[in-house]
Amino acid sequence: MSKKGDKNKGQDNGNSSLVAVIMGSQSDWDTMKHAGETLEKFGVAHESRVISAHRSPSLALEFGSTAEARGLEVIIAAAGGAAHLAGVLAAHTTLPVLGVPMRSEALNGLDSLLSTVQMPGGIPVATLAIGKPGAVNAALFAVAILANSRPELRKKLHEFREAQEAKIRDTKL
Ligand code: RP5
């Protein structure tokens, strides 16, 4: 995921990022690349990188506390197991944080789901579905948030829904 010689700076799609896709481990990338691909389809500038709440706590603090000043508008945070990443980032920013629980080996993602969703009142994390559907929906949710002030994105969301419905209507078994 990192460029050679550019240690864990993650990847971005060029422009100044509006959405950050953060994950607790490189092992989450196979799932979380679907968030990036979805943002790509809508032409939303984004960046993806690994930050662990437990293994790199000072990096999590630094990222969360500087995210707003950097111009980010939404953070997607994915983690598995004792999944505290979304909550820790939310503790350091007032930006909307969308949590994606990863499917874990031991408990199939139920641990990740409960760790992400059970935030104490005062520090919100919007929690999506476990795994790939959560990754895709987190990106769509981020687009929906950005679309509140960007009519061109609202239009793209309507077109996306229309295309999705047309596909169902045209399905022949
Ligand atoms: C979490 O632990 C990560 O988000 C990942 O889902 C899980 C396992 O990480 P690895 O041991 O594969 O690095 O922090």
Backbone and ligand atoms as CSV (ligand in chain L), in Angstrom:
chain,resi,resn,atom,element,x,y,z
A,1,MET,N,N,0.814,-1.203,0.000
A,1,MET,CA,C,0.000,0.000,0.000
A,1,MET,C,C,0.862,1.275,0.000
A,2,SER,N,N,1.990,1.228,0.741
A,2,SER,CA,C,2.850,2.409,0.778
A,2,SER,C,C,3.716,2.472,-0.462
A,3,LYS,N,N,4.073,3.698,-0.863
A,3,LYS,CA,C,5.024,3.841,-1.945
A,3,LYS,C,C,6.402,3.486,-1.400
A,4,LYS,N,N,7.291,2.994,-2.290
A,4,LYS,CA,C,8.631,2.626,-1.853
A,4,LYS,C,C,9.342,3.854,-1.269
A,5,GLY,N,N,9.960,3.690,-0.131
A,5,GLY,CA,C,10.680,4.795,0.475
A,5,GLY,C,C,9.768,5.816,1.139
A,6,ASP,N,N,8.500,5.533,1.195
A,6,ASP,CA,C,7.538,6.481,1.763
A,6,ASP,C,C,6.730,5.710,2.795
A,7,LYS,N,N,7.417,5.375,3.883
A,7,LYS,CA,C,6.909,4.416,4.854
A,7,LYS,C,C,5.561,4.788,5.473
A,8,ASN,N,N,4.616,3.930,5.322
A,8,ASN,CA,C,3.262,4.121,5.844
A,8,ASN,C,C,2.726,5.538,5.743
A,9,LYS,N,N,2.851,6.123,4.556
A,9,LYS,CA,C,2.169,7.391,4.303
A,9,LYS,C,C,0.851,7.079,3.604
A,10,GLY,N,N,0.596,5.751,3.420
A,10,GLY,CA,C,-0.656,5.355,2.782
A,10,GLY,C,C,-0.682,5.752,1.325
A,11,GLN,N,N,-1.891,5.802,0.757
A,11,GLN,CA,C,-2.013,6.232,-0.635
A,11,GLN,C,C,-3.147,7.238,-0.746
A,12,ASP,N,N,-3.039,8.123,-1.721
A,12,ASP,CA,C,-4.137,9.052,-1.945
A,12,ASP,C,C,-4.382,9.160,-3.438
A,13,ASN,N,N,-5.553,9.723,-3.806
A,13,ASN,CA,C,-5.877,9.761,-5.230
A,13,ASN,C,C,-5.626,11.140,-5.840
A,14,GLY,N,N,-4.621,11.825,-5.309
A,14,GLY,CA,C,-4.186,13.037,-6.003
A,14,GLY,C,C,-4.505,14.325,-5.288
A,15,ASN,N,N,-5.769,14.766,-5.329
A,15,ASN,CA,C,-6.119,16.072,-4.771
A,15,ASN,C,C,-6.089,16.058,-3.254
A,16,SER,N,N,-6.359,17.186,-2.677
A,16,SER,CA,C,-6.439,17.302,-1.232
A,16,SER,C,C,-7.607,16.453,-0.726
A,17,SER,N,N,-7.311,15.541,0.189
A,17,SER,CA,C,-8.320,14.548,0.583
A,17,SER,C,C,-9.480,15.149,1.368
A,18,LEU,N,N,-10.696,14.712,1.027
A,18,LEU,CA,C,-11.899,15.055,1.804
A,18,LEU,C,C,-12.240,13.923,2.761
A,19,VAL,N,N,-11.876,12.700,2.362
A,19,VAL,CA,C,-12.192,11.512,3.164
A,19,VAL,C,C,-10.897,10.747,3.431
A,20,ALA,N,N,-10.728,10.313,4.675
A,20,ALA,CA,C,-9.602,9.436,5.010
A,20,ALA,C,C,-10.153,8.055,5.317
A,21,VAL,N,N,-9.555,7.037,4.713
A,21,VAL,CA,C,-9.902,5.648,5.006
A,21,VAL,C,C,-8.754,5.079,5.833
A,22,ILE,N,N,-9.008,4.916,7.139
A,22,ILE,CA,C,-7.965,4.467,8.058
A,22,ILE,C,C,-8.281,3.044,8.495
A,23,MET,N,N,-7.262,2.204,8.573
A,23,MET,CA,C,-7.499,0.823,9.036
A,23,MET,C,C,-6.406,0.420,10.011
A,24,GLY,N,N,-6.775,-0.495,10.907
A,24,GLY,CA,C,-5.885,-0.881,11.987
A,24,GLY,C,C,-4.691,-1.708,11.566
A,25,SER,N,N,-4.792,-2.360,10.422
A,25,SER,CA,C,-3.711,-3.245,9.991
A,25,SER,C,C,-3.737,-3.373,8.472
A,26,GLN,N,N,-2.585,-3.684,7.912
A,26,GLN,CA,C,-2.515,-3.949,6.470
A,26,GLN,C,C,-3.440,-5.115,6.104
A,27,SER,N,N,-3.682,-6.016,7.079
A,27,SER,CA,C,-4.543,-7.175,6.796
A,27,SER,C,C,-6.005,-6.754,6.569
A,28,ASP,N,N,-6.352,-5.507,6.874
A,28,ASP,CA,C,-7.708,-5.006,6.630
A,28,ASP,C,C,-7.884,-4.481,5.202
A,29,TRP,N,N,-6.777,-4.338,4.482
A,29,TRP,CA,C,-6.812,-3.654,3.180
A,29,TRP,C,C,-7.696,-4.364,2.147
A,30,ASP,N,N,-7.645,-5.715,2.136
A,30,ASP,CA,C,-8.456,-6.466,1.159
A,30,ASP,C,C,-9.928,-6.101,1.266
A,31,THR,N,N,-10.358,-5.819,2.489
A,31,THR,CA,C,-11.748,-5.405,2.694
A,31,THR,C,C,-11.907,-3.910,2.417
A,32,MET,N,N,-11.003,-3.107,2.955
A,32,MET,CA,C,-11.178,-1.659,2.905
A,32,MET,C,C,-10.861,-1.038,1.551
A,33,LYS,N,N,-10.211,-1.808,0.657
A,33,LYS,CA,C,-9.975,-1.255,-0.685
A,33,LYS,C,C,-11.319,-0.975,-1.375
A,34,HIS,N,N,-12.374,-1.672,-0.923
A,34,HIS,CA,C,-13.690,-1.448,-1.523
A,34,HIS,C,C,-14.259,-0.067,-1.157
A,35,ALA,N,N,-13.846,0.460,-0.009
A,35,ALA,CA,C,-14.261,1.830,0.337
A,35,ALA,C,C,-13.582,2.807,-0.623
A,36,GLY,N,N,-12.285,2.603,-0.825
A,36,GLY,CA,C,-11.532,3.472,-1.738
A,36,GLY,C,C,-12.083,3.407,-3.147
A,37,GLU,N,N,-12.388,2.192,-3.607
A,37,GLU,CA,C,-12.912,2.038,-4.974
A,37,GLU,C,C,-14.254,2.752,-5.130
A,38,THR,N,N,-15.074,2.695,-4.082
A,38,THR,CA,C,-16.388,3.351,-4.148
A,38,THR,C,C,-16.225,4.873,-4.184
A,39,LEU,N,N,-15.324,5.400,-3.356
A,39,LEU,CA,C,-15.073,6.848,-3.371
A,39,LEU,C,C,-14.539,7.278,-4.737
A,40,GLU,N,N,-13.717,6.416,-5.301
A,40,GLU,CA,C,-13.146,6.664,-6.632
A,40,GLU,C,C,-14.253,6.842,-7.666
A,41,LYS,N,N,-15.260,5.951,-7.618
A,41,LYS,CA,C,-16.382,6.004,-8.581
A,41,LYS,C,C,-17.101,7.355,-8.527
A,42,PHE,N,N,-17.126,7.967,-7.336
A,42,PHE,CA,C,-17.807,9.251,-7.185
A,42,PHE,C,C,-16.847,10.432,-7.360
A,43,GLY,N,N,-15.595,10.119,-7.642
A,43,GLY,CA,C,-14.599,11.176,-7.863
A,43,GLY,C,C,-14.269,11.954,-6.604
A,44,VAL,N,N,-14.365,11.293,-5.445
A,44,VAL,CA,C,-14.083,11.966,-4.165
A,44,VAL,C,C,-12.607,11.802,-3.791
A,45,ALA,N,N,-11.925,12.912,-3.570
A,45,ALA,CA,C,-10.507,12.872,-3.177
A,45,ALA,C,C,-10.378,12.208,-1.809
A,46,HIS,N,N,-9.529,11.200,-1.739
A,46,HIS,CA,C,-9.402,10.461,-0.481
A,46,HIS,C,C,-7.989,9.909,-0.315
A,47,GLU,N,N,-7.711,9.478,0.896
A,47,GLU,CA,C,-6.425,8.853,1.191
A,47,GLU,C,C,-6.684,7.620,2.044
A,48,SER,N,N,-5.810,6.634,1.928
A,48,SER,CA,C,-5.953,5.402,2.719
A,48,SER,C,C,-4.644,5.138,3.437
A,49,ARG,N,N,-4.738,4.778,4.715
A,49,ARG,CA,C,-3.499,4.458,5.444
A,49,ARG,C,C,-3.778,3.597,6.672
A,50,VAL,N,N,-2.723,2.970,7.144
A,50,VAL,CA,C,-2.805,2.110,8.339
A,50,VAL,C,C,-2.410,2.912,9.571
A,51,ILE,N,N,-3.299,2.907,10.564
A,51,ILE,CA,C,-2.992,3.494,11.882
A,51,ILE,C,C,-3.649,2.580,12.907
A,52,SER,N,N,-2.906,2.131,13.879
A,52,SER,CA,C,-3.483,1.242,14.881
A,52,SER,C,C,-3.671,1.982,16.208
A,53,ALA,N,N,-4.878,1.838,16.772
A,53,ALA,CA,C,-5.153,2.470,18.072
A,53,ALA,C,C,-4.273,1.880,19.161
A,54,HIS,N,N,-3.915,0.592,18.997
A,54,HIS,CA,C,-3.157,-0.092,20.048
A,54,HIS,C,C,-1.664,-0.149,19.771
A,55,ARG,N,N,-1.311,-0.392,18.479
A,55,ARG,CA,C,0.104,-0.562,18.159
A,55,ARG,C,C,0.796,0.766,17.842
A,56,SER,N,N,0.032,1.779,17.465
A,56,SER,CA,C,0.627,3.107,17.190
A,56,SER,C,C,-0.272,4.189,17.792
A,57,PRO,N,N,-0.416,4.167,19.124
A,57,PRO,CA,C,-1.355,5.099,19.762
A,57,PRO,C,C,-1.018,6.579,19.539
A,58,SER,N,N,0.288,6.905,19.471
A,58,SER,CA,C,0.614,8.339,19.299
A,58,SER,C,C,0.302,8.796,17.877
A,59,LEU,N,N,0.419,7.876,16.904
A,59,LEU,CA,C,0.058,8.207,15.516
A,59,LEU,C,C,-1.449,8.434,15.408
A,60,ALA,N,N,-2.224,7.600,16.130
A,60,ALA,CA,C,-3.688,7.760,16.132
A,60,ALA,C,C,-4.068,9.126,16.714
A,61,LEU,N,N,-3.405,9.507,17.785
A,61,LEU,CA,C,-3.649,10.814,18.411
A,61,LEU,C,C,-3.299,11.945,17.451
A,62,GLU,N,N,-2.134,11.829,16.824
A,62,GLU,CA,C,-1.660,12.872,15.902
A,62,GLU,C,C,-2.621,13.001,14.712
A,63,PHE,N,N,-3.016,11.858,14.143
A,63,PHE,CA,C,-3.904,11.905,12.980
A,63,PHE,C,C,-5.256,12.502,13.357
A,64,GLY,N,N,-5.844,12.007,14.453
A,64,GLY,CA,C,-7.175,12.469,14.849
A,64,GLY,C,C,-7.196,13.948,15.175
A,65,SER,N,N,-6.174,14.410,15.856
A,65,SER,CA,C,-6.197,15.806,16.318
A,65,SER,C,C,-5.831,16.807,15.226
A,66,THR,N,N,-5.277,16.344,14.102
A,66,THR,CA,C,-4.930,17.274,13.017
A,66,THR,C,C,-5.829,17.128,11.795
A,67,ALA,N,N,-6.745,16.153,11.834
A,67,ALA,CA,C,-7.565,15.825,10.647
A,67,ALA,C,C,-8.385,17.015,10.151
A,68,GLU,N,N,-9.032,17.710,11.071
A,68,GLU,CA,C,-9.901,18.822,10.692
A,68,GLU,C,C,-9.080,19.944,10.043
A,69,ALA,N,N,-7.970,20.293,10.655
A,69,ALA,CA,C,-7.122,21.377,10.133
A,69,ALA,C,C,-6.560,21.032,8.757
A,70,ARG,N,N,-6.414,19.727,8.483
A,70,ARG,CA,C,-5.892,19.301,7.176
A,70,ARG,C,C,-6.938,19.385,6.080
A,71,GLY,N,N,-8.189,19.667,6.421
A,71,GLY,CA,C,-9.232,19.808,5.403
A,71,GLY,C,C,-10.049,18.559,5.174
A,72,LEU,N,N,-9.778,17.515,5.946
A,72,LEU,CA,C,-10.609,16.311,5.839
A,72,LEU,C,C,-12.022,16.636,6.330
A,73,GLU,N,N,-13.036,15.961,5.752
A,73,GLU,CA,C,-14.419,16.202,6.194
A,73,GLU,C,C,-15.072,14.958,6.785
A,74,VAL,N,N,-14.566,13.790,6.421
A,74,VAL,CA,C,-15.118,12.537,6.953
A,74,VAL,C,C,-13.960,11.560,7.167
A,75,ILE,N,N,-14.033,10.800,8.265
A,75,ILE,CA,C,-13.048,9.734,8.503
A,75,ILE,C,C,-13.769,8.395,8.535
A,76,ILE,N,N,-13.274,7.463,7.744
A,76,ILE,CA,C,-13.744,6.078,7.807
A,76,ILE,C,C,-12.667,5.311,8.570
A,77,ALA,N,N,-13.071,4.582,9.608
A,77,ALA,CA,C,-12.082,3.876,10.435
A,77,ALA,C,C,-12.489,2.415,10.576
A,78,ALA,N,N,-11.600,1.528,10.134
A,78,ALA,CA,C,-11.902,0.096,10.151
A,78,ALA,C,C,-10.935,-0.623,11.073
A,79,ALA,N,N,-11.464,-1.526,11.892
A,79,ALA,CA,C,-10.590,-2.326,12.751
A,79,ALA,C,C,-11.292,-3.622,13.121
A,80,GLY,N,N,-10.481,-4.587,13.560
A,80,GLY,CA,C,-11.037,-5.878,13.918
A,80,GLY,C,C,-10.635,-6.285,15.322
A,81,GLY,N,N,-11.365,-7.226,15.900
A,81,GLY,CA,C,-11.063,-7.704,17.252
A,81,GLY,C,C,-11.465,-6.664,18.292
A,82,ALA,N,N,-10.511,-6.296,19.158
A,82,ALA,CA,C,-10.753,-5.219,20.128
A,82,ALA,C,C,-10.656,-3.906,19.359
A,83,ALA,N,N,-11.742,-3.594,18.626
A,83,ALA,CA,C,-11.700,-2.561,17.574
A,83,ALA,C,C,-11.959,-1.165,18.132
A,84,HIS,N,N,-10.911,-0.529,18.646
A,84,HIS,CA,C,-11.069,0.785,19.273
A,84,HIS,C,C,-10.709,1.950,18.369
A,85,LEU,N,N,-10.236,1.639,17.143
A,85,LEU,CA,C,-9.701,2.707,16.292
A,85,LEU,C,C,-10.700,3.832,16.028
A,86,ALA,N,N,-11.925,3.473,15.611
A,86,ALA,CA,C,-12.909,4.513,15.284
A,86,ALA,C,C,-13.189,5.383,16.506
A,87,GLY,N,N,-13.338,4.751,17.658
A,87,GLY,CA,C,-13.623,5.493,18.880
A,87,GLY,C,C,-12.479,6.402,19.299
A,88,VAL,N,N,-11.256,5.912,19.160
A,88,VAL,CA,C,-10.088,6.719,19.536
A,88,VAL,C,C,-9.968,7.931,18.606
A,89,LEU,N,N,-10.161,7.712,17.299
A,89,LEU,CA,C,-10.088,8.854,16.371
A,89,LEU,C,C,-11.210,9.842,16.682
A,90,ALA,N,N,-12.418,9.309,16.944
A,90,ALA,CA,C,-13.560,10.189,17.255
A,90,ALA,C,C,-13.307,11.008,18.517
A,91,ALA,N,N,-12.531,10.445,19.436
A,91,ALA,CA,C,-12.227,11.161,20.678
A,91,ALA,C,C,-11.360,12.391,20.426
A,92,HIS,N,N,-10.660,12.392,19.273
A,92,HIS,CA,C,-9.719,13.483,18.998
A,92,HIS,C,C,-10.174,14.413,17.887
A,93,THR,N,N,-11.401,14.235,17.387
A,93,THR,CA,C,-11.883,15.107,16.308
A,93,THR,C,C,-13.396,15.253,16.412
A,94,THR,N,N,-13.906,16.354,15.864
A,94,THR,CA,C,-15.371,16.492,15.785
A,94,THR,C,C,-15.863,16.147,14.382
A,95,LEU,N,N,-14.971,15.728,13.495
A,95,LEU,CA,C,-15.395,15.269,12.160
A,95,LEU,C,C,-16.241,14.006,12.320
A,96,PRO,N,N,-17.179,13.755,11.380
A,96,PRO,CA,C,-17.912,12.496,11.452
A,96,PRO,C,C,-16.982,11.297,11.244
A,97,VAL,N,N,-17.091,10.322,12.127
A,97,VAL,CA,C,-16.272,9.107,12.039
A,97,VAL,C,C,-17.197,7.919,11.770
A,98,LEU,N,N,-16.929,7.220,10.681
A,98,LEU,CA,C,-17.739,6.065,10.286
A,98,LEU,C,C,-16.932,4.804,10.563
A,99,GLY,N,N,-17.409,3.957,11.448
A,99,GLY,CA,C,-16.670,2.769,11.851
A,99,GLY,C,C,-17.072,1.546,11.037
A,100,VAL,N,N,-16.064,0.802,10.591
A,100,VAL,CA,C,-16.333,-0.442,9.860
A,100,VAL,C,C,-15.698,-1.612,10.620
A,101,PRO,N,N,-16.514,-2.482,11.219
A,101,PRO,CA,C,-15.971,-3.636,11.936
A,101,PRO,C,C,-15.432,-4.680,10.945
A,102,MET,N,N,-14.199,-5.122,11.166
A,102,MET,CA,C,-13.612,-6.149,10.295
A,102,MET,C,C,-14.038,-7.538,10.753
A,103,ARG,N,N,-14.184,-8.443,9.772
A,103,ARG,CA,C,-14.498,-9.832,10.113
A,103,ARG,C,C,-13.255,-10.460,10.751
A,104,SER,N,N,-13.334,-10.831,12.010
A,104,SER,CA,C,-12.171,-11.369,12.719
A,104,SER,C,C,-12.155,-12.894,12.633
A,105,GLU,N,N,-10.965,-13.443,12.845
A,105,GLU,CA,C,-10.818,-14.893,12.755
A,105,GLU,C,C,-11.497,-15.582,13.946
A,106,ALA,N,N,-11.298,-15.025,15.136
A,106,ALA,CA,C,-11.776,-15.702,16.348
A,106,ALA,C,C,-13.297,-15.672,16.480
A,107,LEU,N,N,-13.905,-14.521,16.252
A,107,LEU,CA,C,-15.344,-14.386,16.530
A,107,LEU,C,C,-16.139,-13.884,15.322
A,108,ASN,N,N,-15.518,-13.980,14.143
A,108,ASN,CA,C,-16.222,-13.682,12.901
A,108,ASN,C,C,-16.706,-12.232,12.788
A,109,GLY,N,N,-16.141,-11.348,13.575
A,109,GLY,CA,C,-16.495,-9.924,13.453
A,109,GLY,C,C,-17.476,-9.426,14.497
A,110,LEU,N,N,-18.046,-10.346,15.274
A,110,LEU,CA,C,-18.985,-9.914,16.317
A,110,LEU,C,C,-18.243,-9.072,17.370
A,111,ASP,N,N,-17.001,-9.490,17.684
A,111,ASP,CA,C,-16.168,-8.714,18.616
A,111,ASP,C,C,-15.900,-7.312,18.071
A,112,SER,N,N,-15.560,-7.241,16.768
A,112,SER,CA,C,-15.273,-5.945,16.128
A,112,SER,C,C,-16.514,-5.053,16.140
A,113,LEU,N,N,-17.656,-5.672,15.824
A,113,LEU,CA,C,-18.920,-4.914,15.777
A,113,LEU,C,C,-19.231,-4.293,17.137
A,114,LEU,N,N,-19.172,-5.120,18.183
A,114,LEU,CA,C,-19.528,-4.621,19.514
A,114,LEU,C,C,-18.518,-3.590,20.019
A,115,SER,N,N,-17.225,-3.815,19.705
A,115,SER,CA,C,-16.200,-2.852,20.140
A,115,SER,C,C,-16.389,-1.498,19.461
A,116,THR,N,N,-16.841,-1.535,18.199
A,116,THR,CA,C,-16.979,-0.283,17.445
A,116,THR,C,C,-18.278,0.438,17.786
A,117,VAL,N,N,-19.338,-0.325,17.958
A,117,VAL,CA,C,-20.667,0.289,18.073
A,117,VAL,C,C,-20.966,0.816,19.476
A,118,GLN,N,N,-20.361,0.220,20.507
A,118,GLN,CA,C,-20.767,0.561,21.874
A,118,GLN,C,C,-19.992,1.740,22.443
A,119,MET,N,N,-20.163,2.897,21.800
A,119,MET,CA,C,-19.484,4.103,22.282
A,119,MET,C,C,-20.271,4.741,23.423
A,120,PRO,N,N,-19.576,5.332,24.364
A,120,PRO,CA,C,-20.289,6.039,25.431
A,120,PRO,C,C,-20.902,7.325,24.880
A,121,GLY,N,N,-22.026,7.752,25.468
A,121,GLY,CA,C,-22.681,8.987,25.039
A,121,GLY,C,C,-21.697,10.148,25.067
A,122,GLY,N,N,-21.685,10.942,24.001
A,122,GLY,CA,C,-20.801,12.113,23.949
A,122,GLY,C,C,-19.759,12.030,22.853
A,123,ILE,N,N,-19.381,10.811,22.475
A,123,ILE,CA,C,-18.377,10.618,21.407
A,123,ILE,C,C,-18.971,9.655,20.375
A,124,PRO,N,N,-19.637,10.208,19.337
A,124,PRO,CA,C,-20.326,9.327,18.396
A,124,PRO,C,C,-19.426,8.679,17.344
A,125,VAL,N,N,-19.734,7.417,17.055
A,125,VAL,CA,C,-19.166,6.711,15.896
A,125,VAL,C,C,-20.351,6.073,15.176
A,126,ALA,N,N,-20.523,6.382,13.906
A,126,ALA,CA,C,-21.595,5.754,13.118
A,126,ALA,C,C,-21.071,4.413,12.624
A,127,THR,N,N,-21.668,3.322,13.078
A,127,THR,CA,C,-21.114,1.997,12.785
A,127,THR,C,C,-21.853,1.314,11.635
A,128,LEU,N,N,-21.073,0.856,10.664
A,128,LEU,CA,C,-21.623,0.199,9.483
A,128,LEU,C,C,-21.579,-1.324,9.658
A,129,ALA,N,N,-21.962,-2.038,8.614
A,129,ALA,CA,C,-21.992,-3.503,8.661
A,129,ALA,C,C,-20.579,-4.099,8.731
A,130,ILE,N,N,-20.491,-5.337,9.156
A,130,ILE,CA,C,-19.203,-6.046,9.220
A,130,ILE,C,C,-18.692,-6.335,7.800
A,131,GLY,N,N,-17.419,-6.033,7.563
A,131,GLY,CA,C,-16.760,-6.466,6.333
A,131,GLY,C,C,-17.065,-5.615,5.104
A,132,LYS,N,N,-17.041,-6.264,3.931
A,132,LYS,CA,C,-17.144,-5.542,2.652
A,132,LYS,C,C,-18.399,-4.667,2.520
A,133,PRO,N,N,-19.595,-5.171,2.900
A,133,PRO,CA,C,-20.757,-4.275,2.773
A,133,PRO,C,C,-20.582,-3.006,3.609
A,134,GLY,N,N,-19.943,-3.144,4.758
A,134,GLY,CA,C,-19.680,-1.977,5.614
A,134,GLY,C,C,-18.686,-1.025,4.964
A,135,ALA,N,N,-17.686,-1.583,4.295
A,135,ALA,CA,C,-16.686,-0.746,3.617
A,135,ALA,C,C,-17.333,0.062,2.498
A,136,VAL,N,N,-18.158,-0.607,1.697
A,136,VAL,CA,C,-18.844,0.074,0.584
A,136,VAL,C,C,-19.819,1.119,1.133
A,137,ASN,N,N,-20.594,0.719,2.150
A,137,ASN,CA,C,-21.599,1.647,2.684
A,137,ASN,C,C,-20.965,2.824,3.425
A,138,ALA,N,N,-19.823,2.612,4.046
A,138,ALA,CA,C,-19.136,3.736,4.699
A,138,ALA,C,C,-18.769,4.780,3.648
A,139,ALA,N,N,-18.294,4.302,2.499
A,139,ALA,CA,C,-17.937,5.241,1.429
A,139,ALA,C,C,-19.191,5.960,0.913
A,140,LEU,N,N,-20.285,5.218,0.735
A,140,LEU,CA,C,-21.532,5.845,0.260
A,140,LEU,C,C,-22.056,6.850,1.295
A,141,PHE,N,N,-21.910,6.510,2.565
A,141,PHE,CA,C,-22.331,7.417,3.642
A,141,PHE,C,C,-21.473,8.688,3.613
A,142,ALA,N,N,-20.182,8.509,3.400
A,142,ALA,CA,C,-19.282,9.674,3.312
A,142,ALA,C,C,-19.697,10.561,2.141
A,143,VAL,N,N,-20.026,9.942,1.015
A,143,VAL,CA,C,-20.469,10.723,-0.152
A,143,VAL,C,C,-21.763,11.470,0.188
A,144,ALA,N,N,-22.670,10.799,0.903
A,144,ALA,CA,C,-23.946,11.432,1.277
A,144,ALA,C,C,-23.708,12.642,2.185
A,145,ILE,N,N,-22.741,12.532,3.090
A,145,ILE,CA,C,-22.415,13.680,3.972
A,145,ILE,C,C,-21.859,14.836,3.130
A,146,LEU,N,N,-20.915,14.509,2.256
A,146,LEU,CA,C,-20.309,15.550,1.417
A,146,LEU,C,C,-21.344,16.175,0.478
A,147,ALA,N,N,-22.331,15.359,0.070
A,147,ALA,CA,C,-23.348,15.818,-0.893
A,147,ALA,C,C,-24.255,16.898,-0.301
A,148,ASN,N,N,-24.292,17.030,1.022
A,148,ASN,CA,C,-25.121,18.082,1.643
A,148,ASN,C,C,-24.726,19.475,1.162
A,149,SER,N,N,-23.459,19.636,0.822
A,149,SER,CA,C,-23.017,20.961,0.349
A,149,SER,C,C,-22.444,20.898,-1.067
A,150,ARG,N,N,-22.640,19.748,-1.753
A,150,ARG,CA,C,-22.092,19.587,-3.108
A,150,ARG,C,C,-23.154,18.962,-4.011
A,151,PRO,N,N,-23.931,19.811,-4.727
A,151,PRO,CA,C,-25.041,19.309,-5.551
A,151,PRO,C,C,-24.610,18.268,-6.588
A,152,GLU,N,N,-23.370,18.387,-7.101
A,152,GLU,CA,C,-22.921,17.433,-8.126
A,152,GLU,C,C,-22.810,16.023,-7.537
A,153,LEU,N,N,-22.449,15.946,-6.260
A,153,LEU,CA,C,-22.378,14.628,-5.613
A,153,LEU,C,C,-23.777,14.095,-5.331
A,154,ARG,N,N,-24.694,14.983,-4.958
A,154,ARG,CA,C,-26.093,14.560,-4.723
A,154,ARG,C,C,-26.647,13.947,-6.007
A,155,LYS,N,N,-26.352,14.610,-7.146
A,155,LYS,CA,C,-26.821,14.120,-8.448
A,155,LYS,C,C,-26.239,12.725,-8.721
A,156,LYS,N,N,-24.954,12.564,-8.441
A,156,LYS,CA,C,-24.312,11.252,-8.671
A,156,LYS,C,C,-24.928,10.178,-7.777
A,157,LEU,N,N,-25.299,10.547,-6.563
A,157,LEU,CA,C,-25.931,9.568,-5.660
A,157,LEU,C,C,-27.294,9.135,-6.207
A,158,HIS,N,N,-28.065,10.109,-6.740
A,158,HIS,CA,C,-29.358,9.755,-7.344
A,158,HIS,C,C,-29.147,8.813,-8.534
A,159,GLU,N,N,-28.152,9.132,-9.357
A,159,GLU,CA,C,-27.881,8.297,-10.537
A,159,GLU,C,C,-27.460,6.886,-10.110
A,160,PHE,N,N,-26.658,6.811,-9.059
A,160,PHE,CA,C,-26.207,5.510,-8.532
A,160,PHE,C,C,-27.405,4.666,-8.097
A,161,ARG,N,N,-28.341,5.288,-7.362
A,161,ARG,CA,C,-29.527,4.563,-6.891
A,161,ARG,C,C,-30.401,4.122,-8.061
A,162,GLU,N,N,-30.532,5.021,-9.056
A,162,GLU,CA,C,-31.353,4.679,-10.225
A,162,GLU,C,C,-30.757,3.489,-10.978
A,163,ALA,N,N,-29.436,3.506,-11.156
A,163,ALA,CA,C,-28.763,2.406,-11.865
A,163,ALA,C,C,-28.919,1.104,-11.090
A,164,GLN,N,N,-28.834,1.200,-9.765
A,164,GLN,CA,C,-28.970,0.023,-8.909
A,164,GLN,C,C,-30.376,-0.573,-9.050
A,165,GLU,N,N,-31.387,0.316,-9.049
A,165,GLU,CA,C,-32.759,-0.175,-9.183
A,165,GLU,C,C,-33.006,-0.765,-10.571
A,166,ALA,N,N,-32.455,-0.104,-11.594
A,166,ALA,CA,C,-32.647,-0.588,-12.968
A,166,ALA,C,C,-32.080,-2.001,-13.114
A,167,LYS,N,N,-30.962,-2.258,-12.463
A,167,LYS,CA,C,-30.330,-3.581,-12.522
A,167,LYS,C,C,-31.260,-4.643,-11.921
A,168,ILE,N,N,-31.898,-4.310,-10.807
A,168,ILE,CA,C,-32.837,-5.252,-10.175
A,168,ILE,C,C,-34.040,-5.497,-11.090
A,169,ARG,N,N,-34.574,-4.377,-11.638
A,169,ARG,CA,C,-35.755,-4.505,-12.507
A,169,ARG,C,C,-35.453,-5.367,-13.737
A,170,ASP,N,N,-34.214,-5.271,-14.241
A,170,ASP,CA,C,-33.835,-5.988,-15.467
A,170,ASP,C,C,-33.357,-7.413,-15.210
A,171,THR,N,N,-33.320,-7.812,-13.958
A,171,THR,CA,C,-32.794,-9.153,-13.653
A,171,THR,C,C,-33.751,-10.240,-14.152
A,172,LYS,N,N,-33.206,-11.125,-14.957
A,172,LYS,CA,C,-34.006,-12.273,-15.429
A,172,LYS,C,C,-33.380,-13.536,-14.876
A,173,LEU,N,N,-34.200,-14.384,-14.295
A,173,LEU,CA,C,-33.679,-15.616,-13.691
A,173,LEU,C,C,-33.892,-16.810,-14.634
L,1,RP5,C1,C,-6.832,-4.952,14.359
L,1,RP5,O1,O,-6.467,-6.262,14.582
L,1,RP5,C2,C,-6.763,-4.750,12.879
L,1,RP5,O2,O,-7.695,-3.793,12.494
L,1,RP5,C3,C,-7.046,-6.109,12.300
L,1,RP5,O3,O,-8.374,-6.240,11.852
L,1,RP5,C4,C,-6.799,-7.046,13.473
L,1,RP5,C5,C,-5.693,-8.041,13.199
L,1,RP5,O4,O,-4.539,-7.356,12.823
L,1,RP5,P1,P,-3.236,-8.142,12.336
L,1,RP5,O5,O,-2.809,-9.004,13.484
L,1,RP5,O6,O,-3.663,-8.936,11.112
L,1,RP5,O7,O,-2.252,-7.076,11.991
L,1,RP5,O8,O,-6.014,-4.046,15.025
